[in-house]
Amino acid sequence: MGSPLTSISLSEAMNRDEKNKLRYGSDHAYPADELMPLTCRGRVRGLEPSRGDIDDALGKFSLTLIDTLDTLALLNKTVEFEEAVRRVVADVRLDNDIVVSVFETNIRVLGGLLGGHSMAVMLKESGRMVWYQDELLHMAKDLGLRLLPAFNTSSGLPYPRVNLRYGVRGPETRTGTETDTCTACAGTIILEFAALSRFTGDPTFEAHARRALDFLWEKRQRNSNLVGTTINIHSGEWVSRDSGVGAGIDSYYEYLMKAYILLGDDRFLQRFNTHYASIMKYISQPPLLLDVHIHKPLLPARTWMDSLLAFFPGLQVLKGDIRPAIETHEMLYQVTKKHNFLPEAFTTDFRVHWAQHPLRPEFAESTYFLYKATRDPYYLEVGRTILENLNRFARVPCGFAAMKDVRTGSHEDRMDSFFLAEMFKYLFLLFAEEDDLPFNQFLLFAGEELDDSNFEWTCPNTRLLFPDPTFPRNLREPIRSAVDKSCPRPTTHREPGMGRPPLRAQDFMANNPEHLELLRRMGVSLIHLKDGRVQLVQHATQAVSAIAAEDGMRFMQEMMELSSQQQKEQLPPRAVQIVSHPYFGRVVLTAGPAQFGLDLSKSSSGVRGFVTVAEPYNGCSELSNGEIVAGRIALLQRGQCMFAEKARHIHKAGAIGGIVIDDNEGSSSDTAPLFQMAGDGRNTDDVTLPLLFLFHKEGNILLEALKEYREVEVLLSDKARDRGETLSKTERRCEYEKILICEEGEEKDHTSPASLEPVDQSQLTTQEQTTDDSVLGQESVQPAEGLGSYVSVDVGEEPAVDGDSSSQSVDSLMADWQEDLAAFKQMEKDEL
């Protein structure tokens, strides 16, 4: 192959440091289920704040270690693999009194034990691990028996959760009361359970998995041959009738196809082919894959896609349908290049819908399959992009951190087990040469001649499908340009003769008594929410007249349209990036913007400077430490006065920027909507420095760093910068040489940290407010059954201010973060 891309070697693709990340267990997290890469410690369920359903994957059974066993063997790290197996056998307990997800435990833990057993047997046959006596298989059977009680339902569909010690349907189990499960949750069992039955000779496991699949097949919608997303495990009624190939259904289709490959049962392929024909008829709108209603499959169910559908091009390769695989994969790649990572959900015009990215492996998986099927070096370039983005934006001192927001590059203290277990595996296989692999990988069928009569039963020879090597490129070209354009949006027209309401939505002010009276007459009531927004609810029967009720309905419609427009025009989140030693740009905090001051999106370099705590901390009066704040970025506490007033005080002291930290203990960007700080009703043209807002959790990370290292430098910008851009000359040399503590007396790079650019005052907006700390939050519009028209909007109202907050010391604010203090000390050791 003559392309220079084919010269990408395995050593370039995955260097020693990256492989060493697989040693997470002995370094930071073992025996915890997962690594928390920002705080360099293990995530133990019950000791960390609950994350809801996400934590159902954690069972106090060293999840990441088990899930990664076969990856260690695949990377030819046989010493580490043997050590890991010994640890699992000696330390892991499966009888914990804990409720776990049946789906997650099956694919990650049972699958990990079976994969590890397979690798151990292969190594034993080659003369290594001669001590191994099927210990992992015995553990797998033990776990399988603990999952079996979940299948004790009239339908055969499993309960979504099970207690590892007590099973289901008992007061001590804390489960067995659920009625619904997702299609993927019930239909993603067969591979592991069938393998367990074949390994142990006990048919019970495979029989239960087959029964669940049979029930789902019987409950498909017979006209469309599609399945819904959520089903009642007792009655078999579809709870959610949306159908797609993403979250909730994805792996059901995947396991049908792979069950045929693994078990050779034609029924699985027949069912898959039936479903696949309907998917391509109704859901596939190349290059898009859009959910539809199972009873009315010509009606779209939503206008956005989730990232889990990125597995589908790889499944299409296994099916042998290469053309749509190329098209959809290219769309996903262009979205990835647009945002550095694939957002958790994105719209049909490729904008961010959900901004998170938990380092999912599905796109890398499809990239691997397409490269193996086509041998097109283009997919090596795609793999290189994935690797480079991981290293540039996700790599942190103790591992790789999930992206909290792909728009800003901010991180989440999370590294799911599938990152090491799957992402590393697919990237390794993508770049590996034959002699890099300790065993033969799965090979696609590729006969010399293509027999059309057997097309449904084999994977085709792609050389015959695409004799012209430029053909795949021609498929990709139009998709590449389409992602760079926005889909046109329809214009809303009013019906002729329908007059305007007496109060326009854009004129409404929640603190105007006249407006409130007009709302009352139209049957619209106003409810104040705790987060500073107000909720508008219309009851037509409470209007003073039928005409007033109609006016109220039109007002609500206007408000919904206005709210939707404001949400599209809302300022995006900003980033606070810690760039000084020992972080060097690796820690990025999600920050809320202000509607006044320097617009960071207009600044190519952002504002960089050392941080210092303002005195008084609330910044509501002239600063007593102005000489220290001058030339620095001031840290302020939220409360007791308007944001603009705080900005004016630090501006007067000579600060180059400000960061307001929430005084609401426990608040976090993980759970709260994004803040936009509004003005105070006055002209704010005099404020020319940037002001950003951090929630309590993110703010305390910064305060902890300041307490530990005294001199902490940050970069305020519209999005995280590449690490190389954040380092001074000396820091770059130290980083390159892996010397984090420079010799005393070395020359520092004293480039001005904050070259403020002129502000376009037309970009600054103000909003009249009557409350302290006016905040513009993220608007939401949604229907509410039984409440008529309903809309939530923000009017800048603020919760009551704690009168004692001014006397609260910084030390007390950081009391809950003492445990993280020790973790931060690990960063330097990790770098060295």
MARBA-231432 format. One record per residue (C-alpha): x, y, z; residue in three letters. Coordinates in pm, whole numbers, plus 50000, padded with zeros to 5 digits. Layout:
REM MARBA-231432
XYZALA;...
//
This chain:
REM MARBA-231432
500005000050000MET;501565032149883GLY;499705057450097SER;501795074250367PRO;498985066750607LEU;499875030250596THR;503135038950763SER;501325045451089ILE;502955020051312SER;501535004051621LEU;504145020951832SER;502995054751701GLU;499355046151752ALA;499675034752112MET;502855043352294ASN;504195028352615ARG;502635055152835ASP;499225048152691GLU;499595011052743LYS;500695017653099ASN;497345034053162LYS;496084998453179LEU;497974995653506ARG;495345017753669TYR;494634991753937GLY;497974990154110SER;498585027454081ASP;495455045754186HIS;492145027154186ALA;492514990654282TYR;490354974054405PRO;487675000054324ALA;485334995354027ASP;486495025653835GLU;489235051653830LEU;488445088253897MET;491145103353677PRO;490965139453797LEU;491295131854167THR;493505101254113CYS;491515077054326ARG;489095048454289GLY;485335052354264ARG;483665031454534VAL;479905030054528ARG;478425044754844GLY;481505065454922LEU;480995089754632GLU;477855110454562PRO;475295089854374SER;475145094753998ARG;471825076453963GLY;471475047853717ASP;475095051353600ILE;476215036853933ASP;474245004853873ASP;477274992553678ALA;479324993253998LEU;479124962254217GLY;482294964154427LYS;483784936654209PHE;486774955154054SER;484774962353741LEU;487504978653530THR;490074951753608LEU;487724923553505ILE;486414942053200ASP;489994948153081THR;491414912953126LEU;491264902252762ASP;492594936252649THR;495734930052853LEU;496174896652679ALA;495474911752339LEU;498184937752394LEU;500564908852462ASN;501034920452821LYS;501054884752948THR;502834892353275VAL;500304919353365GLU;497454896653250PHE;498604868153473GLU;498974891953767GLU;495504905853702ALA;493964871153691VAL;495604862154022ARG;494204894054175ARG;490704887454047VAL;490744851854175VAL;492144861554514ALA;490354894254586ASP;487074897654397VAL;483834888254574ARG;480584883754387LEU;478204879554685ASP;478034916354776ASN;474774930054916ASP;474404954854633ILE;471894961154354VAL;473424961254006VAL;472274964153648SER;471714929953491VAL;472664943853150PHE;475894961053257GLU;476994932653485THR;476424907453207ASN;478334925152931ILE;481164938853144ARG;481714914553432VAL;480394881253305LEU;481774889252961GLY;485074900153116GLY;485414867953316LEU;484624846553012LEU;487014866252791GLY;489724863753055GLY;489104826353086HIS;489444821952709SER;492754840552710MET;494044821153011ALA;493234788052842VAL;495074798852526MET;498114809352729LEU;498034776852923LYS;497974757052601GLU;501064776052490SER;502944766552808GLY;502204797153024ARG;499944800353327MET;500154763053386VAL;498714768953734TRP;495374780453592TYR;492504756353672GLN;489474774253523ASP;489114797453824GLU;487664825653613LEU;485124801753461LEU;484014790853809HIS;483564827453901MET;481624833253579ALA;479214805153661LYS;478804818654014ASP;477924852653870LEU;475604837353611GLY;473674819753888LEU;473384852954073ARG;471894869353764LEU;469394841353693LEU;466764852553950PRO;466204883653740ALA;464724861553467PHE;461964848453694ASN;459164867153514THR;456104855253323SER;457544868652998SER;461114856553047GLY;462384892153013LEU;464764899553298PRO;464244925353568TYR;466624954153496PRO;468334950753837ARG;469274922854074VAL;470814920754419ASN;473994900154393LEU;473394884254734ARG;469624881954761TYR;468344881454403GLY;464914897754349VAL;461454899154502ARG;462314902054868GLY;462294931455109PRO;466044928355153GLU;466744928154777THR;465664964254712ARG;464614953554361THR;461914933154189GLY;459424961854182THR;460354974453836GLU;457884969753552THR;459854982353252ASP;463154975153086THR;464854986652769CYS;464934964252463THR;468714963552463ALA;468754955052835CYS;466654923852776ALA;468104914852437GLY;471824917752511THR;472334885652708ILE;472674857552455ILE;476414859652378LEU;477614857552738GLU;474944833052858PHE;475374810252557ALA;479164810552599ALA;478744802652968LEU;476484773352886SER;478874759952622ARG;481894763552855PHE;480194747253156THR;477854722752985GLY;474894737653174ASP;472184747552919PRO;470184768053171THR;471854801153095PHE;471494799252718GLU;467884787952752ALA;466954818952954HIS;468684842252708ALA;466944825752413ARG;463564828652584ARG;464034866052631ALA;464994870452264LEU;462034849352152ASP;459654871352352PHE;461064903552203LEU;460754888951854TRP;457104879551915GLU;456354914652042LYS;457784932951739ARG;455304954751555GLN;454164931151281ARG;453544957351012ASN;456794976551050SER;458864947651198ASN;460384972851438LEU;460714971451815VAL;460224999452065GLY;462715013052313THR;461085002852643THR;458844972852719ILE;456794961153017ASN;458484929453142ILE;455194914653263HIS;452624923152994SER;454934927852697GLY;453294961252613GLU;455564987052456TRP;456055015652700VAL;458105036652458SER;457145031652094ARG;460065050651948ASP;462355029051739SER;465915035351621GLY;469375020251636VAL;470735041151924GLY;470285041052301ALA;467795015952434GLY;467784992852130ILE;471304993151981ASP;472874961252114SER;469684940652062TYR;470364942151688TYR;474094937451742GLU;473584905851948TYR;471194890351696LEU;473854892551427MET;476724881951650LYS;474694853451799ALA;474434839351449TYR;478194843251402ILE;478974827351740LEU;476344799951751LEU;475534793751385GLY;471764794051448ASP;470004805651131ASP;467024819051329ARG;469124847551465PHE;470224858251117LEU;466694855550980GLN;465394878151256ARG;468254902451207PHE;467644904350833ASN;463944911250889THR;464714939251132HIS;467504952650911TYR;465224955850608ALA;462844977150815SER;465674998050956ILE;466885006250607MET;463315013150490LYS;462175035750772TYR;465035046651002ILE;467915050750758SER;467915084350580GLN;471505083650457PRO;473675094450613PRO;471275099650907LEU;469625073751129LEU;466475089051281LEU;464035073751529ASP;460485066951413VAL;457255054451571HIS;456835016751541ILE;453125019651453HIS;453615048951216LYS;457155043651088PRO;456925071550831LEU;456645096951113LEU;459935107851271PRO;460025105651650ALA;462795131151706ARG;465185153951523THR;468425143751693TRP;470655113251713MET;472575098652005ASP;476185087251993SER;475455050652066LEU;474295046051707LEU;477955049551606ALA;478235011651638PHE;475855006651345PHE;478285011551054PRO;480404983651205GLY;477354961251224LEU;476554969650862GLN;480044958050770VAL;479354924550935LEU;476074923450747LYS;477914931150423GLY;476134963950346ASP;479224985450300ILE;477865015750114ARG;475535029250389PRO;478205020250644ALA;480655043250466ILE;478085071050446GLU;476955070350809THR;480515066050936HIS;481635096250735GLU;478835117250882MET;479935106851231LEU;483565114451150TYR;482745149451028GLN;480725156051345VAL;483695143251545THR;486075166651363LYS;483685195451421LYS;483555189951800HIS;486765169451865ASN;484575141652004PHE;481175127651916LEU;478665145952140PRO;476355123452339GLU;473575136252113ALA;473525159451812PHE;470855173951586THR;470105166951222THR;472045198551135ASP;474975184651338PHE;474805208751631ARG;475365197551989VAL;472205184752159HIS;473825168352464TRP;477385180352508ALA;478855151852716GLN;481205125352578HIS;482095096752816PRO;484835083452584LEU;482535058352419ARG;484205032452191PRO;481475026951929GLU;482895050451666PHE;486355034951700ALA;484735000651665GLU;483075009951336SER;486305025551214THR;488124992751281TYR;485504971951098PHE;485484995050796LEU;489264994150769TYR;489354956250788LYS;486604953750527ALA;487954979350280THR;491674982450365ARG;491185018950278ASP;494015038050453PRO;491565066650503TYR;490335048250813TYR;493835047950957LEU;493665085750935GLU;490345084751120VAL;491995063351388GLY;494865087851413ARG;492365116151469THR;490705096551749ILE;494055090251916LEU;495255125851883GLU;492045139952026ASN;492205116052320LEU;495755126752397ASN;495155163952341ARG;491825168452514PHE;491015138452738ALA;494365128452883ARG;494845139753244VAL;497535131553502PRO;495975098653616CYS;494345085753300GLY;491755097953051PHE;488795118553169ALA;485355119053014ALA;484385151752851MET;481735170753041LYS;481235194452749ASP;482785189652407VAL;482255226652330ARG;484545238852607THR;486775208452661GLY;485855206153029SER;486305172753204HIS;484295149753425GLU;485965129253700ASP;485025097053526ARG;486685069553326MET;484275041253251ASP;485595005953227SER;484685004052858PHE;487375029552775PHE;490205005452855LEU;488214974152772ALA;486954985152431GLU;488445017952309MET;492025005952362PHE;491174972652207LYS;489714986551883TYR;492475012151837LEU;495124985551897PHE;493504962151643LEU;493114990351391LEU;496864997251378PHE;498204962651463ALA;500174942151217GLU;499744904551209GLU;502884898551415ASP;501594922451685ASP;498714898851765LEU;499184869652002PRO;496484850051820PHE;494524851351494ASN;491744876851493GLN;488324871251346PHE;488434872050967LEU;485604881950736LEU;484464857150474PHE;485884868450142ALA;485434843349865GLY;486824849349519GLU;483324849949368GLU;480174866049504LEU;477144843149492ASP;474064865449505ASP;471894836849628SER;473994835049944ASN;474324872749991PHE;472174872650304GLU;474364845850462TRP;477894857850407THR;480004889050427CYS;480794900150070PRO;484144905349909ASN;484454943149909THR;486924942549622ARG;484094930949396LEU;481634955949538LEU;483994985249485PHE;486304977849189PRO;487015015249161ASP;489215025349457PRO;487885061149436THR;484285049749488PHE;484335051149871PRO;485875085749849ARG;483095096949616ASN;480575085249875LEU;482255105650146ARG;482675138649960GLU;479035151349966PRO;478615141250331ILE;481715160550431ARG;480325192650285SER;476835186550424ALA;478045186150785VAL;479565220750739ASP;476195235150643LYS;473125240450861SER;469785226850755CYS;467305254750670PRO;464765261150941ARG;461095266750858PRO;459635301450913THR;456695303751147THR;453625320550993HIS;450585332451178ARG;447115324251055GLU;445495354650890PRO;443005372951106GLY;444495360151432MET;445295391751627GLY;448265395951852ARG;447825391052226PRO;447635422352440PRO;451035412852590LEU;453915402252367ARG;456265375552497ALA;459375396252429GLN;457945424852637ASP;457035403652940PHE;458715411853273MET;457965390553576ALA;458375420053815ASN;455875441953632ASN;452515441953820PRO;450635452653506GLU;452045422853314HIS;451135399053595LEU;447555411753590GLU;447365406653214LEU;448605371053262LEU;445955364853526ARG;443205376753293ARG;444485353153022MET;444455323653262GLY;448245322153288VAL;449745316853633SER;453345322253735LEU;455325298953963ILE;458735308254104HIS;461295280154087LEU;464225275054322LYS;466805279654048ASP;465715315453976GLY;463415308053683ARG;459655311953665VAL;457255286453526GLN;454265297953324LEU;451195275553322VAL;447975283153137GLN;444535270753241HIS;442115282352973ALA;439165277453207THR;440595303553444GLN;440695331253182ALA;438175359453218VAL;436725352552873SER;437045329952573ALA;438865357652385ILE;441275362152676ALA;441885324452678ALA;442775325852308GLU;445085355252379ASP;446675334452655GLY;447255305152421MET;448895327852165ARG;451025343852437PHE;452195309352553MET;452995299452195GLN;455005331352151GLU;456795324952479MET;457695289552374MET;459025301952039GLU;460955329852212LEU;462365306052470SER;463445282052199SER;465085310352004GLN;466855323352315GLN;468165288752387GLN;469655287152037LYS;471155321652082GLU;472335314752433GLN;475995321252499LEU;477895288352507PRO;479745277552821PRO;483265289852883ARG;486345272153015ALA;488635277953312VAL;491815258453234GLN;494465253953503ILE;497735258353313VAL;500365260553588SER;502425232453742HIS;501495204253789PRO;498355206653575TYR;499765221553254PHE;496315225853100GLY;495025191153179ARG;492245202053417VAL;489425221653255VAL;486415234553450LEU;483065242853291THR;482205279453352ALA;479155300853287GLY;479585333053085PRO;478495368553166ALA;476355390152937GLN;478755418952996PHE;482495424152999GLY;485035409652760LEU;483495384652517ASP;485985355852528LEU;484705342252198SER;486125373752038LYS;489525368452198SER;491885345552012SER;494185340752311SER;491785343152605GLY;492905358552932VAL;495675341953128ARG;496795350753479GLY;497385339753836PHE;494385337754066VAL;493965353354407THR;491045355254650VAL;489465389654673ALA;488985406155011GLU;486175408855093PRO;485465375554933TYR;482005386154817ASN;483495415454623GLY;480585437954718CYS;482735466954835SER;486075482354750GLU;488815456054781LEU;491165458155077SER;493815437654896ASN;493695457054573GLY;497475458254541GLU;497535419954536ILE;494585416454301VAL;496075440654049ALA;497245422053739GLY;495615389653856ARG;492325371153819ILE;490175376654127ALA;488205348654293LEU;484855360154432LEU;481995344254621GLN;478495346554484ARG;475895365854684GLY;475005398554856GLN;475295420854550CYS;474945421054173MET;477475403853949PHE;478165436553767ALA;478945453454099GLU;481525426654182LYS;483055431153836ALA;483335468753884ARG;485105465154219HIS;487755440854092ILE;488115461553774HIS;488815492253986LYS;491475472554178ALA;493265464653852GLY;492245428153810ALA;492455413553461ILE;489515389953511GLY;487185375153768GLY;485765341253863ILE;482595340354075VAL;482255308354280ILE;478795296654382ASP;478015298554753ASP;475395271154722ASN;477275241954875GLU;477285210654662GLY;476185227454339SER;477855213354029SER;477755217053653SER;477035179553650ASP;473515185553777THR;472675222753739ALA;471855241153416PRO;474415264853271LEU;474505300053417PHE;474615332253223GLN;475305361953448MET;473135391653351ALA;473765428453417GLY;472205450653681ASP;469935471753462GLY;472605498353419ARG;474995503953133ASN;477855479253176THR;480125493152906ASP;482545503053181ASP;483245466353257VAL;485895454553009THR;487345424253188LEU;485965388753155PRO;483835374553437LEU;483065337353459LEU;480935316753697PHE;481905283553858LEU;479595261354056PHE;480615251654409HIS;482205218254315LYS;484305231954029GLU;485185263254228GLY;486515242854514ASN;488805223454282ILE;490375256954197LEU;490495268154562LEU;492095234954663GLU;494755239354398ALA;495425274754523LEU;495705262654881LYS;498115235054784GLU;500335252954533TYR;499885289854631ARG;500585302254279GLU;497965289054038VAL;497695302053684GLU;494545297753477VAL;493395305353126LEU;489915319953077LEU;488705312252726SER;485765301852515ASP;487095266252502LYS;490015246052630ALA;493295251852449ARG;495675224852334ASP;498225217752606ARG;501055230152389GLY;499395264252363GLU;499105267852741THR;502745261352832LEU;505425287752861SER;508825281052701LYS;510325267753025THR;507225247253101GLU;507295232152754ARG;510905221652801ARG;510185207853148CYS;507135189753024GLU;509065175352732TYR;511815162952960GLU;509245151653220LYS;510915174553477ILE;508105190953667LEU;510195210453919ILE;512565232853730CYS;515975241153865GLU;515955271854083GLU;517145302253895GLY;515965290853552GLU;514665318653336GLU;510885320053326LYS;508825330853030ASP;507255363453143HIS;505055368752844THR;502125390252951SER;499415366353065PRO;496535388752978ALA;496605409152664SER;493075422552665LEU;491615427952322GLU;489225456652243PRO;485635448052325VAL;482895451152067ASP;480355469152283GLN;477555459452050SER;478005423952175GLN;477305433952534LEU;473735431652661THR;472015442552978THR;468865431053144GLN;466835451053390GLU;466745433353724GLN;465445440254071THR;467135412154256THR;470675405754372ASP;473075385254156ASP;470815384353850SER;471295351853663VAL;470015340853327LEU;469705303053329GLY;469035277853060GLN;465435280652943GLU;463365249552895SER;460075243652716VAL;458125211952764GLN;454525199552766PRO;452845190053091ALA;449865166953093GLU;446825181153267GLY;448315215953297LEU;447505230152956GLY;450215251452798SER;453385252553001TYR;456695270452966VAL;459615278553195SER;461565310553143VAL;464235328453340ASP;463695363053480VAL;466945365553668GLY;465545358754012GLU;468015347154273GLU;467545325354584PRO;467745342954917ALA;471245352855023VAL;472735336955332ASP;473545365455565GLY;476415346055720ASP;478175338655395SER;480435368955422SER;481945355855740SER;482435321155604GLN;486165314155568SER;487785298955265VAL;489005270355483ASP;485475260855580SER;484375262455218LEU;487055237055133MET;486415213955427ALA;484695187755213ASP;487615185954974TRP;490375175255212GLN;490285140155073GLU;490995153654725ASP;493995172854855LEU;495995141154897ALA;494875129654554ALA;496185161054386PHE;499635153154528LYS;499675122054312GLN;499735143153995MET;503435150954015GLU;504315114554083LYS;502145103453794ASP;503895127153556GLU;507335115953669LEU;
//
